[in-house]
């Protein structure tokens, strides 16, 4: 997939938070497996600049750091 120009692959329904990077560049190729929102209130964020990671939801915090 990445050889065809895809930068990010996002998978769900596994509820096992994972972030695998396939490039040394911080905004390079990555595969993310979404965490369990229902059980852990965690989510994946992805910025326009290519930064990505996981965060725990907090009512008074910004969704993107």
C-alpha positions, 0 to 999 in steps of 0.5 A: 500500500505504501509503495502506491502513495498511501501515507496512513492506514487506519484500522478499527474493530480490534480495540488494541491501540497500536501505532506502527511507523514504516519511515524514520520521518515523523510524518512518514508512513504509518499504520494505526489500530484504533483503541477502545473508545467505549472502554478507555476513552482514547482516540487517534489524532492526526494533524494536517502536518502529519503528526499523529498519536493517541490521547485520552479524552478529557472534557476540558482539553483540546482534542488535538494537542 
